Amino acid sequence: MAHVCEVCGKGELSGNNVSHSHLKTRRTWAPNIQRVRAVVEGETKRINVCTRCLRSGKVQRAI
């Protein structure tokens, strides 16, 4: 599953793990993406949405 929200476009971020000895290795942070049934333009579709968009009410969930 893609780690991209289809509503706000939030995706993976990258950065460094930093150890106690200050060695750096690359890592990623993935957003909390949920596959939900939502009403999109009057139709029920399955879309990938981040939990921030679900919680803020930007997505109307289908029953």
C-alpha positions as CSV (number, residue, x, y, z in Angstrom):
1,M,0.0,0.0,0.0
2,A,1.3,3.5,-0.9
3,H,2.2,5.6,2.1
4,V,0.5,8.7,0.6
5,C,-2.8,10.3,1.8
6,E,-5.2,10.8,-1.2
7,V,-6.8,13.8,0.5
8,C,-3.9,16.0,1.8
9,G,-0.9,14.3,0.0
10,K,1.0,13.6,3.2
11,G,3.7,11.0,2.4
12,E,6.9,9.5,3.8
13,L,9.6,11.8,5.3
14,S,13.3,10.9,5.5
15,G,16.0,11.7,8.0
16,N,18.7,10.2,10.1
17,N,18.9,7.8,13.0
18,V,21.5,9.3,15.3
19,S,23.2,6.9,17.8
20,H,24.8,7.8,21.1
21,S,28.2,8.0,19.4
22,H,26.6,10.3,16.8
23,L,26.8,7.9,13.9
24,K,24.1,8.6,11.4
25,T,22.1,6.1,9.3
26,R,19.1,6.9,7.0
27,R,15.5,6.2,8.1
28,T,12.0,7.0,7.1
29,W,8.9,8.1,8.9
30,A,5.6,6.8,7.4
31,P,2.3,8.5,8.0
32,N,-0.6,6.5,9.6
33,I,-2.5,5.6,6.5
34,Q,-5.9,3.8,6.7
35,R,-7.8,2.3,3.7
36,V,-11.4,3.4,4.3
37,R,-14.6,3.4,2.4
38,A,-15.5,7.1,1.8
39,V,-18.0,9.1,-0.2
40,V,-16.2,10.8,-3.1
41,E,-18.2,12.9,-5.5
42,G,-21.4,11.1,-4.5
43,E,-19.9,7.6,-4.9
44,T,-18.5,5.1,-2.4
45,K,-14.9,4.4,-3.0
46,R,-12.0,2.9,-1.1
47,I,-9.2,5.5,-0.6
48,N,-6.0,5.8,1.4
49,V,-6.4,8.5,4.0
50,C,-4.2,9.6,6.9
51,T,-5.7,9.6,10.4
52,R,-5.3,13.4,10.7
53,C,-7.8,13.8,7.8
54,L,-10.1,11.2,9.2
55,R,-10.1,12.9,12.6
56,S,-10.5,16.4,11.3
57,G,-13.6,15.5,9.2
58,K,-12.1,16.1,5.8
59,V,-13.4,12.7,4.8
60,Q,-17.0,11.5,4.9
61,R,-17.0,7.8,5.7
62,A,-19.4,5.6,3.9
63,I,-21.7,3.3,5.8
